[in-house]
Amino acid sequence: MPDDDADFHALMERVLAGSPEAAREFTERYRRLLLLAVRQRLNRNLRPKFDSLDFVQDVWAAFFAGLPRGRSFRSPAELITFLECLARNKVVEAVRQRLQGRKYNVNREQPLEALAQDGSAPQARQPTPSEVAMGREEWERLLQSQPPVYRRVLLLLHDGKTPAAVAQEVGVTERTVRRVTEKVAPWLMH
């Protein structure tokens, strides 16, 4: 055991001195213990949302960002207790945010399959490609069935021109533009 303590203290000195090799050896030596500590504390509902290794990385980041220079670890057990405490705090923070808070609470989530069964599934905000194609075909049929002046009025309105601009360009009154639209394609005016 004294050899282990000497090895531990030598490693900690090199880590605190900023040795990248020592940091690599240090993280490799205690990674499995940290991973186990995280997995034991991570709520079952959060496991699909978080990778345990991300918590381990957060612990290492916190440890190395604020290396406890004023604090010395007398033994590996004391260091392990410290690291496990850091891991527990990281997990507790995530649990608070994802299970107790309102904004990211995983308990409020519902699978899309369940929504589809009760009829409240979210509807698509955009038409499907086939709906777009059918709409274009219907628009073309509508235009083909109109006299040339009506067709011109409808095309200009469809392109985003105002009724006043359409009336001026076609050479009719704005009232005529509105009547054509109301009769043939009322949706163009909304």
C-alpha positions as CSV (number, residue, x, y, z in Angstrom):
1,M,0.0,0.0,0.0
2,P,2.8,2.5,0.7
3,D,4.0,2.0,-2.9
4,D,0.5,2.8,-4.1
5,D,0.4,5.9,-2.0
6,A,3.8,7.0,-3.3
7,D,2.7,6.4,-6.9
8,F,-0.5,8.3,-6.2
9,H,1.2,11.3,-4.8
10,A,3.8,11.4,-7.6
11,L,1.0,11.2,-10.2
12,M,-0.9,14.0,-8.4
13,E,2.2,16.2,-8.3
14,R,2.8,15.8,-12.0
15,V,-0.9,16.5,-12.7
16,L,-0.9,19.7,-10.6
17,A,2.4,20.7,-12.4
18,G,0.4,20.6,-15.7
19,S,1.9,17.5,-17.3
20,P,-0.3,16.3,-20.2
21,E,1.0,12.8,-19.9
22,A,0.2,12.7,-16.2
23,A,-3.3,14.1,-16.9
24,R,-3.9,11.4,-19.5
25,E,-2.7,8.7,-17.1
26,F,-4.8,10.2,-14.3
27,T,-8.0,10.4,-16.4
28,E,-7.5,6.8,-17.7
29,R,-6.9,5.5,-14.1
30,Y,-10.1,7.0,-12.7
31,R,-12.4,7.0,-15.7
32,R,-14.1,3.7,-15.0
33,L,-14.8,4.7,-11.4
34,L,-16.3,8.0,-12.6
35,L,-18.4,6.3,-15.3
36,L,-19.8,3.8,-12.7
37,A,-20.6,6.7,-10.3
38,V,-22.5,8.5,-13.1
39,R,-24.4,5.5,-14.3
40,Q,-25.5,4.6,-10.8
41,R,-27.0,8.1,-10.3
42,L,-28.4,8.8,-13.8
43,N,-32.2,8.5,-13.8
44,R,-33.6,5.8,-16.1
45,N,-35.7,8.3,-18.0
46,L,-32.6,10.4,-18.8
47,R,-30.4,7.6,-20.1
48,P,-31.7,7.9,-23.6
49,K,-31.1,11.7,-23.5
50,F,-27.5,11.7,-22.1
51,D,-24.4,9.8,-22.7
52,S,-22.7,8.9,-19.4
53,L,-19.3,9.7,-21.0
54,D,-20.5,13.3,-21.4
55,F,-20.9,13.6,-17.6
56,V,-17.5,12.1,-17.1
57,Q,-16.1,14.7,-19.5
58,D,-17.9,17.4,-17.6
59,V,-16.3,16.2,-14.4
60,W,-12.8,16.2,-15.9
61,A,-13.4,19.7,-17.3
62,A,-14.5,21.0,-13.9
63,F,-11.6,19.2,-12.1
64,F,-8.9,20.5,-14.5
65,A,-10.4,24.0,-14.8
66,G,-10.3,24.5,-11.1
67,L,-7.5,22.2,-10.1
68,P,-7.6,22.0,-6.3
69,R,-4.1,23.4,-5.9
70,G,-4.7,24.5,-2.3
71,R,-6.2,21.1,-1.6
72,S,-4.1,17.9,-1.4
73,F,-5.6,14.5,-1.6
74,R,-4.0,12.3,1.1
75,S,-5.1,9.1,-0.6
76,P,-6.7,7.7,-3.7
77,A,-9.9,7.1,-1.7
78,E,-10.1,10.8,-0.9
79,L,-9.7,11.7,-4.5
80,I,-12.3,9.2,-5.6
81,T,-14.7,10.6,-3.1
82,F,-14.1,14.1,-4.4
83,L,-14.5,13.0,-8.1
84,E,-17.7,11.1,-7.2
85,C,-19.1,14.2,-5.5
86,L,-18.4,16.2,-8.7
87,A,-20.1,13.5,-10.8
88,R,-23.1,13.4,-8.5
89,N,-23.5,17.2,-8.7
90,K,-23.3,17.1,-12.5
91,V,-26.0,14.4,-12.6
92,V,-28.2,16.1,-10.0
93,E,-28.0,19.3,-12.1
94,A,-29.2,17.5,-15.2
95,V,-31.9,15.7,-13.2
96,R,-33.2,19.0,-11.9
97,Q,-33.3,20.5,-15.3
98,R,-34.8,17.5,-17.2
99,L,-37.1,16.1,-14.6
100,Q,-38.2,18.9,-12.3
101,G,-38.0,22.0,-14.5
102,R,-40.8,22.8,-17.0
103,K,-38.9,23.8,-20.1
104,Y,-36.9,20.6,-20.8
105,N,-38.9,18.1,-18.6
106,V,-38.7,14.6,-20.2
107,N,-41.8,13.6,-18.3
108,R,-43.8,15.9,-20.5
109,E,-42.6,14.3,-23.7
110,Q,-44.9,11.9,-25.6
111,P,-43.9,9.5,-28.4
112,L,-45.4,10.4,-31.7
113,E,-47.0,6.9,-31.9
114,A,-49.1,7.6,-28.8
115,L,-50.2,11.0,-30.3
116,A,-51.2,9.3,-33.5
117,Q,-53.4,6.8,-31.7
118,D,-55.5,9.4,-29.9
119,G,-55.9,11.6,-32.9
120,S,-53.9,14.6,-31.6
121,A,-50.8,13.9,-33.7
122,P,-49.1,17.1,-35.0
123,Q,-50.1,18.0,-38.5
124,A,-47.5,18.9,-41.1
125,R,-47.0,22.6,-41.6
126,Q,-46.2,22.3,-45.3
127,P,-48.0,20.4,-48.0
128,T,-46.6,17.1,-49.2
129,P,-44.9,17.0,-52.6
130,S,-47.9,15.3,-54.1
131,E,-50.3,17.9,-52.7
132,V,-48.1,20.6,-54.2
133,A,-48.2,18.8,-57.6
134,M,-52.0,18.4,-57.4
135,G,-52.3,22.1,-56.5
136,R,-50.3,23.1,-59.5
137,E,-52.4,21.0,-61.8
138,E,-55.6,22.4,-60.3
139,W,-54.2,26.0,-60.8
140,E,-53.4,25.3,-64.4
141,R,-56.9,23.8,-65.1
142,L,-58.4,26.9,-63.4
143,L,-56.3,29.3,-65.6
144,Q,-57.1,27.4,-68.8
145,S,-60.9,27.7,-68.1
146,Q,-60.8,31.5,-67.8
147,P,-60.9,34.2,-70.5
148,P,-57.6,35.9,-71.2
149,V,-58.3,39.0,-69.1
150,Y,-59.3,36.9,-66.1
151,R,-56.2,34.7,-66.6
152,R,-53.9,37.8,-66.7
153,V,-55.6,39.2,-63.5
154,L,-55.2,35.9,-61.7
155,L,-51.5,35.4,-62.7
156,L,-50.6,38.9,-61.6
157,L,-52.3,38.5,-58.2
158,H,-50.7,35.1,-57.8
159,D,-47.3,36.8,-58.4
160,G,-48.0,39.0,-55.4
161,K,-49.2,42.2,-57.1
162,T,-51.8,44.4,-55.3
163,P,-55.3,44.7,-56.8
164,A,-54.5,48.3,-57.7
165,A,-51.3,47.4,-59.5
166,V,-53.1,44.6,-61.4
167,A,-56.0,46.9,-62.4
168,Q,-53.5,49.5,-63.8
169,E,-51.4,46.9,-65.7
170,V,-54.4,45.1,-67.2
171,G,-56.4,48.3,-67.9
172,V,-59.5,47.5,-65.8
173,T,-60.9,48.9,-62.6
174,E,-59.8,47.7,-59.2
175,R,-63.4,46.7,-58.6
176,T,-63.3,44.4,-61.6
177,V,-60.1,42.8,-60.3
178,R,-61.9,42.2,-56.9
179,R,-65.0,40.7,-58.6
180,V,-62.9,38.3,-60.8
181,T,-61.0,37.2,-57.7
182,E,-64.1,36.7,-55.6
183,K,-65.8,34.8,-58.4
184,V,-62.9,32.6,-59.5
185,A,-60.2,32.4,-56.8
186,P,-61.1,34.1,-53.5
187,W,-58.1,32.7,-51.7
188,L,-55.8,35.1,-53.7
189,M,-57.1,38.1,-51.8
190,H,-56.2,36.8,-48.3
